[in-house]
Amino acid sequence: MAAERGVWYPDPRIPRRRRIEYDFGWQIGVDQFQNPATRIRVVVEPTGEVVTAFPIRQGRLWVHGHETADEI
Amino acid sequence: MKLLMKYELDFREFWRIEQFWWDKATLSDFDTIFFYGDLILRCEGADLGYRNIPLLGFAYYFTEGFLECVRGGEACVYYTDEADDCISMHKISGSCILLVASHVSCSCQVPEEDLREALANANQQLIGEILGRFPFFSKHPIFNNIARVLTSV
């Protein structure tokens, strides 16, 4: 579903890779700081191999590697 | 100029590394999936470090970025795939480099040679720690390619 309906874009960390992001509209898990997450981010190699995938939140503000508050 | 750069591998990662079948590994296993830990990067009053990132991958791309920056360009290196934070390097007047991290409101200007020395030491320590615990990587071609970049500063 994420691959068909999600947004594909170059991975800014490692540009040879691509990312897919898709918002399910409901909670699918928690992010790395145990906050509710509705989106999934998938990192894909040019070969199609999935490198990693994880739930994320939208609109985050990071300070010293820690999430502090939602962006306004 | 007080510049501190250090990689602190998370020891909780080690059992995962031991159990993985590295003969089948790809670059993504080295630069994204394994070798997590904390980046310590402090410069005067600026804390540009980041916790819980793929350290070997960060070291690899930060070193490439540094070399690009020294050649007169600029570079932006993302800490991890999970967060959209990055650290950028711009060569400025003389032989100084401006470090700016997206997740903090401060920046830092460092002499190129100071950053080179700190980066070289941190890279050497990281490679030494990995090879000390997992000597089999010394015969792994992907690891050796990464190590070659890390020791090129």
Backbone of each chain as ProteinMPNN parsed JSONL, in Angstrom:
{"seq_chain_A": "MAAERGVWYPDPRIPRRRRIEYDFGWQIGVDQFQNPATRIRVVVEPTGEVVTAFPIRQGRLWVHGHETADEI", "coords_chain_A": {"N_chain_A": [[0.834, -1.199, 0.0], [1.929, 1.216, 0.847], [3.912, 1.492, -1.098], [2.418, 1.793, -3.422], [0.658, 3.93, -2.957], [2.045, 5.784, -1.527], [4.397, 8.547, -1.086], [7.171, 8.893, -3.111], [10.613, 9.643, -2.877], [14.002, 10.941, -3.257], [16.402, 9.573, -1.027], [17.633, 11.679, 1.333], [19.799, 11.206, 2.956], [21.391, 9.143, 1.877], [21.829, 9.436, -1.267], [21.641, 7.61, -3.419], [19.7, 5.876, -2.757], [16.101, 5.434, -2.33], [13.188, 6.794, -0.778], [10.013, 5.904, 0.623], [7.067, 7.349, 1.772], [4.175, 7.027, 3.681], [0.999, 7.926, 4.869], [-1.084, 6.419, 7.033], [-3.268, 7.312, 8.357], [-4.215, 6.475, 10.749], [-3.152, 5.257, 13.954], [-0.246, 3.35, 13.668], [1.756, 2.342, 15.106], [4.561, 3.015, 17.242], [6.963, 5.66, 17.455], [10.587, 6.071, 17.625], [10.768, 7.223, 20.083], [8.672, 6.336, 21.457], [6.308, 7.626, 20.888], [2.983, 8.056, 19.498], [2.577, 6.941, 16.155], [1.639, 7.58, 12.812], [2.527, 7.334, 10.292], [4.48, 5.603, 7.812], [7.87, 5.059, 6.978], [9.852, 3.966, 4.396], [12.927, 2.715, 3.316], [14.631, 2.219, 0.334], [16.785, 0.332, -1.741], [18.393, 0.919, -4.972], [18.144, -1.477, -6.295], [15.767, -2.449, -5.469], [15.717, -3.705, -3.099], [14.604, -3.691, 0.232], [15.834, -1.592, 2.647], [15.378, -0.585, 5.254], [12.605, 0.038, 7.466], [10.25, 2.007, 9.197], [7.938, 3.252, 11.717], [6.898, 6.653, 11.744], [6.455, 9.981, 13.02], [4.689, 12.932, 12.002], [5.806, 16.262, 11.471], [7.97, 17.102, 13.403], [10.049, 18.211, 16.057], [13.388, 18.439, 16.812], [15.756, 18.244, 19.35], [18.996, 18.023, 20.287], [18.983, 15.345, 19.502], [16.718, 14.408, 20.629], [13.208, 14.157, 20.734], [11.149, 16.923, 21.208], [8.852, 18.488, 20.945], [5.837, 18.981, 19.043], [6.046, 20.368, 15.779], [4.914, 23.637, 14.981]], "CA_chain_A": [[0.0, 0.0, 0.0], [2.827, 2.371, 0.907], [4.623, 1.625, -2.372], [1.483, 2.223, -4.462], [-0.013, 5.201, -2.666], [2.92, 6.693, -0.793], [5.216, 9.519, -1.81], [8.556, 8.455, -3.32], [11.566, 10.749, -3.051], [15.382, 10.506, -3.007], [16.827, 9.564, 0.375], [18.641, 12.743, 1.464], [20.987, 10.709, 3.673], [22.21, 8.401, 0.922], [20.994, 9.764, -2.423], [21.387, 6.53, -4.375], [18.505, 5.185, -2.299], [14.854, 6.2, -2.364], [12.289, 6.582, 0.353], [8.564, 5.997, 0.436], [6.344, 7.679, 3.002], [2.723, 6.895, 3.529], [0.25, 8.198, 6.089], [-2.24, 5.524, 7.091], [-4.405, 8.032, 8.917], [-4.481, 5.975, 12.094], [-1.894, 4.863, 14.579], [0.27, 2.047, 13.231], [2.823, 1.929, 16.008], [5.17, 4.132, 17.947], [8.266, 6.015, 16.909], [11.711, 5.663, 18.471], [10.602, 7.779, 21.432], [7.422, 5.763, 21.965], [5.159, 8.48, 20.584], [2.126, 7.467, 18.477], [2.997, 7.224, 14.783], [0.629, 7.211, 11.812], [3.173, 7.239, 8.978], [5.589, 4.665, 7.668], [8.941, 5.456, 6.057], [10.577, 2.791, 3.907], [14.137, 3.065, 2.56], [14.767, 1.181, -0.686], [17.962, 0.394, -2.613], [18.024, 0.946, -6.401], [17.819, -2.848, -6.718], [14.453, -2.802, -4.947], [15.867, -4.284, -1.757], [14.214, -2.812, 1.334], [16.926, -1.446, 3.621], [14.78, -0.462, 6.579], [11.276, 0.663, 7.482], [9.875, 2.291, 10.586], [6.874, 4.245, 11.877], [7.361, 7.995, 12.108], [5.435, 11.007, 13.197], [4.839, 14.071, 11.111], [5.955, 17.526, 12.161], [8.721, 16.87, 14.629], [11.101, 19.158, 16.397], [14.411, 17.633, 17.472], [16.805, 18.974, 20.048], [20.019, 17.109, 20.813], [18.623, 13.963, 19.235], [15.503, 14.035, 21.354], [12.008, 14.845, 20.312], [10.719, 17.773, 22.309], [7.496, 18.991, 20.775], [5.395, 19.036, 17.658], [6.222, 21.637, 15.095], [3.658, 24.378, 14.834]], "C_chain_A": [[0.878, 1.262, 0.0], [3.504, 2.596, -0.438], [3.705, 2.169, -3.464], [0.934, 3.629, -4.219], [0.888, 6.227, -1.977], [3.693, 7.627, -1.705], [6.646, 8.99, -1.883], [9.44, 9.689, -3.471], [12.979, 10.244, -2.745], [15.693, 10.576, -1.512], [17.9, 10.637, 0.55], [19.909, 12.271, 2.178], [21.943, 10.012, 2.717], [21.472, 8.467, -0.414], [20.774, 8.637, -3.424], [20.108, 5.757, -4.013], [17.263, 6.068, -2.465], [14.049, 5.865, -1.115], [10.846, 6.597, -0.129], [7.996, 6.412, 1.79], [4.854, 7.601, 2.735], [2.06, 7.107, 4.881], [-1.008, 7.341, 6.092], [-3.482, 6.224, 7.651], [-4.837, 7.52, 10.28], [-3.164, 5.457, 12.666], [-1.483, 3.459, 14.139], [1.37, 1.536, 14.151], [3.33, 3.13, 16.777], [6.524, 4.42, 17.32], [9.36, 5.658, 17.918], [11.628, 6.215, 19.893], [9.259, 7.385, 22.038], [6.22, 6.683, 21.799], [4.304, 7.841, 19.486], [2.574, 7.893, 17.072], [1.916, 6.747, 13.822], [1.26, 6.969, 10.449], [4.229, 6.14, 8.988], [6.593, 5.252, 6.681], [9.713, 4.2, 5.694], [11.764, 3.28, 3.081], [14.452, 1.899, 1.624], [16.033, 1.421, -1.507], [17.508, 0.478, -4.07], [17.64, -0.431, -6.922], [16.411, -3.265, -6.298], [14.51, -3.41, -3.563], [15.448, -3.258, -0.699], [15.333, -2.786, 2.373], [16.364, -1.43, 5.031], [13.414, 0.202, 6.457], [10.896, 0.889, 8.94], [8.726, 3.29, 10.632], [7.478, 5.6, 12.257], [6.16, 8.887, 12.366], [5.686, 12.101, 12.184], [5.006, 15.324, 11.954], [6.661, 17.389, 13.486], [9.763, 17.949, 14.822], [12.123, 18.408, 17.238], [15.445, 18.539, 18.125], [17.746, 17.959, 20.67], [19.602, 15.646, 20.641], [17.385, 13.501, 19.965], [14.321, 14.827, 20.829], [11.49, 15.669, 21.482], [9.267, 18.226, 22.173], [7.112, 18.9, 19.313], [5.737, 20.397, 17.073], [4.88, 22.326, 14.984], [3.36, 24.545, 13.354]], "O_chain_A": [[0.622, 2.224, -0.724], [3.659, 3.735, -0.879], [4.151, 2.918, -4.334], [0.768, 4.414, -5.152], [0.528, 7.399, -1.861], [3.648, 7.51, -2.93], [7.259, 8.679, -0.862], [9.053, 10.662, -4.117], [13.141, 9.237, -2.056], [15.297, 11.518, -0.826], [18.978, 10.518, -0.032], [20.972, 12.872, 2.02], [23.15, 10.255, 2.739], [20.589, 7.65, -0.673], [19.823, 8.689, -4.204], [19.518, 5.078, -4.854], [17.359, 7.271, -2.704], [14.21, 4.813, -0.497], [10.508, 7.212, -1.141], [8.4, 5.888, 2.827], [4.355, 8.051, 1.703], [2.484, 6.556, 5.897], [-1.892, 7.519, 5.254], [-4.607, 5.772, 7.437], [-5.739, 8.087, 10.897], [-2.193, 5.251, 11.939], [-2.263, 2.51, 14.225], [1.856, 0.418, 13.983], [2.629, 4.128, 16.943], [7.152, 3.539, 16.732], [9.091, 5.022, 18.938], [12.321, 5.743, 20.794], [8.776, 8.002, 22.987], [5.22, 6.529, 22.501], [4.844, 7.15, 18.623], [2.905, 9.055, 16.839], [1.35, 5.666, 13.984], [0.601, 6.455, 9.545], [4.79, 5.798, 10.029], [6.215, 5.861, 5.68], [10.17, 3.462, 6.567], [11.612, 4.165, 2.239], [14.53, 0.747, 2.051], [16.322, 2.546, -1.916], [16.363, 0.145, -4.378], [16.887, -0.539, -7.89], [15.918, -4.311, -6.721], [13.478, -3.611, -2.922], [15.881, -2.106, -0.731], [15.726, -3.823, 2.908], [16.82, -2.174, 5.899], [13.116, 0.851, 5.454], [11.186, 0.063, 9.805], [8.551, 4.083, 9.707], [8.455, 5.667, 13.004], [5.028, 8.588, 11.987], [6.759, 12.185, 11.586], [4.416, 15.437, 13.029], [6.06, 17.533, 14.551], [10.284, 18.519, 13.863], [11.776, 17.811, 18.257], [15.94, 19.483, 17.51], [17.334, 17.134, 21.485], [19.837, 14.815, 21.519], [17.042, 12.32, 19.922], [14.43, 16.014, 20.523], [11.4, 15.178, 22.607], [8.545, 18.332, 23.164], [7.974, 18.758, 18.445], [5.723, 21.42, 17.757], [3.838, 21.677, 14.902], [2.346, 25.142, 12.992]]}, "seq_chain_B": "MKLLMKYELDFREFWRIEQFWWDKATLSDFDTIFFYGDLILRCEGADLGYRNIPLLGFAYYFTEGFLECVRGGEACVYYTDEADDCISMHKISGSCILLVASHVSCSCQVPEEDLREALANANQQLIGEILGRFPFFSKHPIFNNIARVLTSV", "coords_chain_B": {"N_chain_B": [[41.02, 26.404, 20.536], [38.558, 24.238, 21.403], [37.777, 21.113, 20.521], [35.855, 18.291, 20.403], [35.518, 15.068, 19.338], [33.949, 12.007, 19.011], [33.077, 8.577, 18.719], [30.666, 6.561, 20.151], [30.101, 3.393, 20.373], [27.203, 1.386, 20.758], [27.058, -1.032, 23.125], [25.033, -2.838, 23.295], [24.481, -3.55, 20.765], [26.21, -5.507, 20.021], [25.673, -8.285, 20.165], [23.917, -8.629, 18.085], [25.518, -8.098, 15.918], [27.339, -10.177, 16.122], [25.735, -12.363, 15.563], [24.892, -12.09, 12.99], [25.003, -13.058, 9.516], [27.663, -12.306, 7.928], [28.878, -12.826, 5.516], [26.989, -12.527, 3.581], [26.428, -9.902, 3.596], [25.47, -6.527, 2.693], [26.271, -3.178, 1.559], [24.401, -1.594, 2.869], [23.96, -2.938, 5.261], [26.212, -2.294, 6.685], [26.22, 0.542, 6.667], [23.755, 1.394, 7.58], [22.096, -0.482, 8.987], [23.468, -1.801, 11.092], [25.855, -1.24, 13.83], [25.132, 0.886, 15.617], [25.059, 3.787, 17.754], [26.256, 6.526, 19.814], [27.012, 9.804, 18.691], [29.51, 11.909, 19.704], [30.073, 15.224, 19.565], [31.5, 18.071, 20.112], [32.097, 21.53, 20.228], [33.731, 24.183, 21.343], [31.212, 25.968, 22.864], [29.203, 24.639, 21.555], [27.038, 21.942, 21.014], [26.992, 19.483, 18.868], [26.366, 16.91, 18.605], [24.757, 13.616, 18.404], [22.361, 11.209, 19.344], [22.091, 7.638, 19.215], [22.485, 6.681, 16.444], [23.327, 5.288, 13.201], [26.507, 4.634, 13.451], [28.836, 3.839, 11.988], [28.066, 4.232, 9.357], [27.502, 6.974, 9.489], [30.067, 7.967, 10.067], [31.386, 7.249, 7.731], [30.029, 8.733, 5.673], [30.257, 11.291, 6.692], [32.999, 11.641, 6.644], [33.516, 11.488, 3.888], [32.084, 13.783, 3.193], [33.565, 15.729, 4.549], [36.013, 15.607, 3.146], [35.149, 16.453, 0.649], [34.364, 19.006, 1.298], [36.818, 20.155, 2.039], [38.021, 20.222, -0.403], [36.88, 22.42, -1.397], [34.191, 22.479, -1.705], [30.888, 22.053, -0.354], [29.102, 20.286, 2.19], [26.393, 18.235, 3.3], [25.422, 16.183, 5.807], [23.357, 13.61, 6.762], [22.227, 12.53, 9.924], [20.804, 10.185, 10.485], [18.379, 7.858, 9.127], [15.933, 7.966, 10.348], [15.391, 10.388, 11.571], [15.122, 13.746, 10.396], [17.441, 15.268, 10.536], [20.488, 17.031, 9.979], [24.026, 17.601, 9.538], [25.927, 20.255, 8.416], [28.733, 21.249, 6.414], [30.764, 23.941, 5.645], [33.288, 25.423, 3.789], [35.056, 28.195, 4.827], [36.466, 31.511, 4.987], [40.04, 31.604, 4.729], [41.405, 28.792, 6.24], [39.231, 27.551, 7.469], [36.375, 25.765, 8.722], [32.89, 25.863, 8.724], [30.613, 24.517, 10.868], [27.323, 23.449, 10.931], [24.484, 22.389, 12.56], [21.279, 20.994, 12.052], [19.521, 20.56, 14.116], [20.094, 22.036, 16.309], [20.494, 25.352, 17.656], [22.875, 26.582, 17.397], [26.126, 27.187, 15.908], [29.409, 26.316, 14.678], [32.738, 27.351, 14.194], [35.569, 25.959, 12.909], [39.109, 25.375, 12.749], [40.4, 23.89, 9.806], [42.423, 21.944, 10.038], [42.233, 21.181, 12.709], [39.741, 19.938, 12.747], [40.235, 17.892, 10.958], [42.149, 16.414, 12.343], [40.71, 15.642, 14.658], [38.667, 14.157, 13.483], [40.105, 12.154, 12.172], [41.245, 10.825, 14.375], [38.92, 9.965, 15.745], [37.769, 8.312, 13.801], [39.777, 6.37, 13.53], [39.737, 5.26, 16.053], [37.17, 4.167, 16.083], [37.295, 2.218, 14.033], [39.303, 0.646, 15.142], [38.05, -0.263, 17.48], [35.925, -1.776, 16.446], [37.298, -3.731, 14.939], [38.782, -4.841, 16.981], [36.863, -6.142, 18.509], [35.544, -7.659, 16.648], [37.275, -9.375, 14.789], [37.04, -10.641, 12.327], [36.104, -8.872, 10.456], [38.273, -7.724, 9.258], [38.824, -9.04, 6.969], [36.775, -8.519, 5.35], [35.498, -7.299, 2.367], [33.726, -5.074, 1.996], [33.735, -3.778, 4.475], [36.438, -3.135, 4.534], [36.608, -1.314, 2.432], [35.119, 0.81, 3.486], [36.692, 1.371, 5.727], [38.981, 2.234, 4.444], [38.204, 4.715, 3.426], [37.657, 6.012, 5.832], [40.172, 6.197, 6.958], [41.422, 7.95, 5.348], [41.66, 10.576, 5.886]], "CA_chain_B": [[39.805, 25.764, 20.02], [38.262, 22.941, 22.005], [36.95, 20.298, 19.639], [35.796, 16.902, 20.865], [34.752, 14.196, 18.445], [34.089, 10.636, 19.469], [31.955, 7.683, 18.438], [30.466, 5.604, 21.249], [29.288, 2.262, 19.924], [26.298, 0.832, 21.766], [27.442, -2.429, 23.351], [23.864, -3.704, 23.113], [24.466, -3.945, 19.364], [27.251, -6.477, 19.686], [25.146, -9.629, 19.94], [23.328, -8.631, 16.738], [26.633, -8.185, 14.959], [27.915, -11.523, 16.213], [24.849, -13.39, 15.038], [24.556, -11.854, 11.582], [25.831, -13.773, 8.551], [28.298, -11.19, 7.239], [29.254, -13.187, 4.145], [25.895, -12.092, 2.697], [26.133, -8.505, 3.914], [25.594, -5.491, 1.667], [26.698, -1.896, 2.131], [23.375, -1.07, 3.78], [24.137, -3.542, 6.585], [27.271, -1.556, 7.363], [26.025, 1.995, 6.836], [22.418, 1.752, 8.07], [21.403, -1.456, 9.837], [24.243, -2.162, 12.287], [26.847, -0.292, 14.375], [24.49, 2.068, 16.209], [25.673, 4.367, 18.944], [26.124, 7.987, 19.979], [28.064, 10.69, 18.197], [29.878, 13.024, 20.574], [30.733, 16.258, 18.767], [31.369, 19.347, 20.825], [33.032, 22.521, 19.74], [33.504, 25.311, 22.258], [29.944, 25.769, 23.575], [28.187, 24.034, 20.681], [26.899, 20.487, 21.058], [26.481, 19.086, 17.564], [26.282, 15.447, 18.63], [23.445, 13.008, 18.188], [22.278, 9.888, 19.97], [21.434, 6.484, 18.595], [22.534, 6.758, 14.983], [24.254, 4.291, 12.64], [27.782, 5.359, 13.556], [29.797, 3.547, 10.917], [27.555, 4.934, 8.182], [27.708, 8.41, 9.674], [31.506, 8.234, 9.933], [31.709, 7.1, 6.303], [29.517, 9.853, 4.874], [30.817, 12.548, 7.22], [34.378, 11.731, 6.14], [33.403, 11.875, 2.473], [31.656, 15.18, 3.174], [34.701, 16.56, 4.961], [36.977, 15.658, 2.041], [34.529, 17.292, -0.371], [34.409, 20.381, 1.82], [38.209, 20.609, 1.981], [38.314, 20.512, -1.815], [36.259, 23.688, -1.744], [32.743, 22.379, -1.814], [30.2, 22.002, 0.931], [28.465, 18.983, 2.346], [25.373, 18.09, 4.331], [25.396, 14.762, 6.145], [22.234, 13.279, 7.645], [22.64, 11.681, 11.035], [20.115, 8.899, 10.456], [17.189, 7.873, 8.272], [14.706, 8.117, 11.125], [15.163, 11.808, 11.833], [15.549, 14.531, 9.239], [18.453, 16.221, 10.971], [21.773, 16.861, 9.302], [25.095, 18.533, 9.884], [26.52, 20.735, 7.168], [30.096, 21.782, 6.485], [31.074, 24.929, 4.611], [34.625, 25.999, 3.935], [34.959, 29.654, 4.832], [37.717, 32.217, 4.771], [41.242, 30.962, 5.235], [41.279, 27.327, 6.23], [38.263, 27.222, 8.516], [35.136, 25.113, 8.296], [31.729, 26.188, 9.545], [29.732, 23.368, 11.11], [25.968, 23.853, 11.33], [23.584, 21.243, 12.711], [19.898, 21.463, 11.882], [18.687, 20.333, 15.3], [20.473, 22.964, 17.387], [20.459, 26.724, 17.166], [24.223, 27.154, 17.372], [27.038, 26.661, 14.901], [30.786, 26.338, 15.167], [33.761, 27.55, 13.182], [36.763, 25.239, 13.371], [40.207, 25.263, 11.776], [40.331, 22.642, 9.03], [43.363, 20.947, 10.563], [41.699, 20.668, 13.978], [38.664, 18.992, 12.439], [40.865, 16.731, 10.327], [42.795, 15.609, 13.391], [39.665, 15.047, 15.503], [37.971, 13.154, 12.677], [41.028, 11.024, 11.969], [41.355, 10.083, 15.639], [37.644, 9.296, 16.024], [37.631, 7.221, 12.817], [40.737, 5.319, 13.866], [39.25, 4.601, 17.27], [35.99, 3.367, 15.719], [37.767, 1.028, 13.302], [40.029, -0.186, 16.098], [37.108, -0.927, 18.392], [35.187, -2.81, 15.693], [38.204, -4.849, 14.613], [39.167, -5.484, 18.237], [35.788, -7.036, 18.968], [35.112, -8.536, 15.547], [38.443, -9.396, 13.901], [36.727, -11.183, 10.996], [35.843, -7.795, 9.502], [39.504, -7.319, 8.569], [38.86, -9.715, 5.668], [35.524, -8.251, 4.635], [35.802, -6.238, 1.391], [32.929, -3.847, 2.178], [34.285, -3.077, 5.643], [37.749, -2.575, 4.183], [36.392, -0.104, 1.623], [34.716, 1.877, 4.415], [37.866, 1.712, 6.545], [39.916, 2.984, 3.597], [37.727, 6.109, 3.408], [37.783, 6.58, 7.182], [41.59, 6.465, 7.274], [42.005, 8.794, 4.299], [41.752, 11.996, 6.301]], "C_chain_B": [[39.636, 24.394, 20.663], [37.298, 22.186, 21.108], [37.017, 18.862, 20.119], [34.935, 16.112, 19.903], [35.031, 12.755, 18.836], [32.85, 9.844, 19.06], [31.847, 6.698, 19.596], [29.524, 4.504, 20.784], [28.439, 1.733, 21.072], [26.611, -0.656, 21.941], [26.268, -3.383, 23.191], [23.721, -4.178, 21.666], [25.299, -5.195, 19.099], [26.701, -7.874, 19.428], [24.513, -9.738, 18.558], [24.424, -8.798, 15.686], [27.212, -9.592, 14.953], [27.049, -12.559, 15.516], [24.521, -13.222, 13.555], [25.519, -12.609, 10.672], [26.476, -12.748, 7.61], [28.775, -11.535, 5.83], [28.218, -12.683, 3.14], [25.61, -10.597, 2.84], [26.268, -7.599, 2.689], [26.018, -4.196, 2.367], [25.677, -1.371, 3.131], [23.467, -1.696, 5.174], [25.196, -2.776, 7.383], [26.892, -0.101, 7.64], [24.664, 2.381, 7.424], [21.89, 0.815, 9.139], [22.142, -1.72, 11.154], [25.138, -1.0, 12.732], [26.209, 1.008, 14.863], [25.249, 2.541, 17.453], [25.504, 5.873, 18.943], [27.324, 8.712, 19.359], [28.283, 11.788, 19.223], [30.623, 14.038, 19.708], [30.473, 17.604, 19.442], [32.482, 20.281, 20.381], [32.766, 23.803, 20.516], [32.176, 25.07, 22.99], [28.881, 25.029, 22.783], [28.207, 22.514, 20.793], [26.214, 20.038, 19.769], [26.32, 17.566, 17.473], [24.864, 14.948, 18.435], [23.468, 11.598, 18.761], [21.643, 8.863, 19.035], [21.33, 6.605, 17.072], [23.452, 5.645, 14.469], [25.651, 4.904, 12.488], [28.74, 5.102, 12.402], [29.37, 4.247, 9.627], [27.771, 6.43, 8.311], [29.181, 8.754, 9.465], [31.923, 8.206, 8.463], [31.276, 8.342, 5.516], [30.015, 11.203, 5.394], [32.247, 12.734, 6.711], [34.385, 12.114, 4.665], [33.021, 13.346, 2.352], [32.786, 16.12, 3.553], [35.7, 16.714, 3.814], [36.45, 16.531, 0.906], [34.616, 18.763, 0.034], [35.821, 20.959, 1.72], [38.601, 20.971, 0.546], [37.612, 21.78, -2.292], [34.755, 23.648, -1.862], [32.086, 22.533, -0.46], [29.437, 20.692, 1.0], [27.433, 19.044, 3.455], [25.219, 16.591, 4.591], [24.268, 14.511, 7.135], [22.701, 12.308, 8.723], [22.07, 10.265, 10.89], [18.924, 8.995, 9.515], [15.925, 8.204, 9.05], [14.368, 9.563, 11.439], [15.716, 12.601, 10.659], [16.555, 15.602, 9.635], [19.778, 15.946, 10.283], [22.782, 17.868, 9.839], [25.767, 18.954, 8.576], [27.89, 21.328, 7.441], [30.308, 22.741, 5.324], [32.487, 25.423, 4.851], [34.487, 27.516, 3.845], [36.355, 30.248, 4.781], [38.908, 31.526, 5.422], [41.092, 29.46, 5.161], [40.384, 26.911, 7.38], [37.02, 26.578, 7.903], [34.029, 25.489, 9.278], [30.839, 24.957, 9.639], [28.387, 23.886, 11.602], [25.1, 22.605, 11.416], [22.151, 21.741, 12.72], [19.082, 21.37, 13.166], [19.079, 21.212, 16.477], [20.595, 24.369, 16.805], [21.846, 27.364, 17.122], [25.04, 26.539, 16.236], [28.461, 26.8, 15.436], [31.749, 26.493, 14.004], [35.049, 26.914, 13.678], [37.857, 25.298, 12.316], [40.156, 23.894, 11.099], [41.23, 21.556, 9.631], [42.901, 20.368, 11.897], [40.611, 19.628, 13.718], [39.235, 17.73, 11.808], [41.454, 15.805, 11.393], [41.76, 14.909, 14.269], [38.937, 13.922, 14.768], [38.846, 11.923, 12.475], [41.129, 10.18, 13.233], [40.07, 9.303, 15.941], [37.45, 8.107, 15.076], [38.539, 6.05, 13.18], [40.27, 4.543, 15.086], [38.063, 3.697, 16.956], [36.416, 2.08, 15.005], [38.477, 0.075, 14.267], [39.096, -0.944, 17.024], [36.345, -2.045, 17.677], [36.094, -4.006, 15.402], [38.676, -5.573, 15.864], [38.132, -6.497, 18.705], [35.412, -8.061, 17.9], [36.227, -8.61, 14.503], [38.138, -9.887, 12.483], [36.428, -10.087, 9.973], [37.099, -7.385, 8.734], [39.612, -7.979, 7.196], [37.587, -9.456, 4.866], [35.733, -7.083, 3.665], [34.999, -4.958, 1.598], [33.454, -3.062, 3.374], [35.618, -2.42, 5.284], [37.62, -1.328, 3.314], [35.989, 1.07, 2.511], [35.925, 2.337, 5.234], [38.87, 2.532, 5.745], [39.511, 4.459, 3.54], [37.969, 6.758, 4.772], [39.235, 6.931, 7.529], [42.233, 7.382, 6.242], [42.089, 10.265, 4.69], [43.087, 12.256, 6.993]], "O_chain_B": [[40.468, 23.505, 20.487], [36.14, 22.577, 20.957], [38.097, 18.283, 20.229], [33.771, 16.44, 19.678], [36.181, 12.337, 18.975], [31.733, 10.36, 19.055], [32.836, 6.071, 19.974], [28.304, 4.665, 20.801], [28.898, 1.645, 22.211], [26.447, -1.443, 21.008], [26.457, -4.581, 22.979], [22.944, -5.087, 21.374], [25.12, -5.864, 18.081], [27.21, -8.581, 18.558], [24.558, -10.795, 17.928], [24.273, -9.533, 14.71], [27.536, -10.131, 13.895], [27.562, -13.521, 14.943], [23.938, -14.115, 12.94], [26.693, -12.784, 11.0], [25.878, -12.374, 6.601], [29.047, -10.637, 5.033], [28.545, -12.442, 1.978], [24.649, -10.091, 2.261], [27.059, -7.858, 1.783], [26.108, -4.131, 3.593], [26.05, -0.765, 4.135], [23.094, -1.062, 6.161], [25.087, -2.632, 8.6], [27.197, 0.432, 8.707], [24.433, 3.55, 7.734], [21.291, 1.274, 10.111], [21.515, -1.847, 12.205], [25.175, 0.06, 12.108], [26.693, 2.097, 14.556], [25.973, 1.781, 18.097], [24.716, 6.426, 18.176], [28.473, 8.29, 19.488], [27.352, 12.514, 19.573], [31.691, 13.734, 19.178], [29.389, 18.18, 19.351], [33.63, 19.882, 20.19], [31.716, 24.428, 20.368], [32.036, 24.055, 23.673], [27.776, 24.812, 23.28], [29.258, 21.884, 20.68], [25.004, 20.198, 19.608], [26.157, 17.015, 16.384], [23.913, 15.72, 18.318], [24.471, 10.891, 18.67], [20.795, 9.176, 18.199], [20.239, 6.628, 16.502], [24.267, 5.119, 15.226], [25.931, 5.603, 11.514], [29.378, 6.025, 11.896], [30.202, 4.786, 8.897], [28.179, 7.086, 7.352], [29.507, 9.716, 8.769], [32.712, 9.036, 8.013], [32.072, 8.927, 4.782], [30.174, 12.147, 4.621], [32.656, 13.848, 6.385], [35.168, 12.964, 4.243], [33.563, 14.07, 1.516], [32.947, 17.182, 2.951], [36.175, 17.816, 3.541], [37.213, 17.262, 0.274], [34.903, 19.637, -0.784], [35.993, 22.122, 1.356], [39.39, 21.886, 0.307], [37.736, 22.165, -3.455], [34.117, 24.674, -2.095], [32.675, 23.085, 0.47], [29.162, 20.068, -0.025], [27.572, 19.798, 4.418], [24.917, 15.828, 3.673], [24.221, 15.114, 8.207], [23.472, 11.386, 8.459], [22.761, 9.277, 11.139], [18.506, 10.093, 9.147], [14.947, 8.674, 8.469], [13.196, 9.922, 11.558], [16.668, 12.173, 10.005], [16.516, 16.719, 9.118], [20.145, 14.798, 10.035], [22.43, 18.846, 10.499], [26.124, 18.119, 7.745], [28.173, 21.833, 8.527], [30.064, 22.399, 4.167], [32.845, 25.796, 5.968], [33.884, 28.047, 2.912], [37.325, 29.527, 4.549], [38.806, 30.949, 6.504], [40.695, 28.919, 4.129], [40.732, 26.031, 8.168], [36.671, 26.812, 6.746], [34.21, 25.438, 10.494], [30.375, 24.425, 8.63], [28.314, 24.656, 12.56], [24.996, 21.851, 10.449], [21.842, 22.773, 13.315], [18.054, 22.035, 13.291], [18.457, 21.139, 17.537], [20.777, 24.539, 15.599], [21.973, 28.555, 16.841], [24.677, 25.5, 15.683], [28.677, 27.34, 16.52], [31.598, 25.852, 12.964], [35.564, 27.279, 14.735], [37.568, 25.275, 11.119], [39.9, 22.876, 11.743], [40.837, 20.393, 9.718], [43.149, 19.197, 12.184], [40.558, 18.585, 14.369], [38.772, 16.625, 12.091], [41.28, 14.587, 11.349], [41.906, 13.73, 14.589], [38.631, 12.879, 15.345], [38.38, 10.79, 12.595], [41.1, 8.951, 13.163], [40.117, 8.139, 16.34], [37.021, 7.032, 15.496], [38.125, 4.891, 13.143], [40.394, 3.319, 15.142], [37.957, 2.594, 17.493], [35.949, 0.991, 15.339], [38.28, -1.139, 14.217], [39.316, -2.119, 17.319], [36.145, -3.124, 18.233], [35.698, -5.155, 15.598], [38.941, -6.774, 15.826], [38.468, -7.561, 19.225], [35.015, -9.184, 18.211], [36.134, -7.978, 13.45], [38.88, -9.59, 11.547], [36.488, -10.329, 8.768], [37.001, -6.764, 7.676], [40.394, -7.539, 6.353], [37.348, -10.089, 3.837], [36.106, -5.99, 4.092], [35.527, -3.864, 1.398], [33.604, -1.842, 3.31], [35.889, -1.287, 5.684], [38.416, -0.397, 3.434], [36.458, 2.191, 2.317], [36.15, 3.534, 5.411], [39.532, 3.417, 6.289], [40.364, 5.346, 3.599], [38.424, 7.899, 4.86], [39.489, 7.855, 8.303], [43.449, 7.575, 6.253], [42.54, 11.098, 3.903], [43.355, 13.381, 7.413]]}, "name": "protein", "num_of_chains": 2, "seq": "MAAERGVWYPDPRIPRRRRIEYDFGWQIGVDQFQNPATRIRVVVEPTGEVVTAFPIRQGRLWVHGHETADEIMKLLMKYELDFREFWRIEQFWWDKATLSDFDTIFFYGDLILRCEGADLGYRNIPLLGFAYYFTEGFLECVRGGEACVYYTDEADDCISMHKISGSCILLVASHVSCSCQVPEEDLREALANANQQLIGEILGRFPFFSKHPIFNNIARVLTSV"}
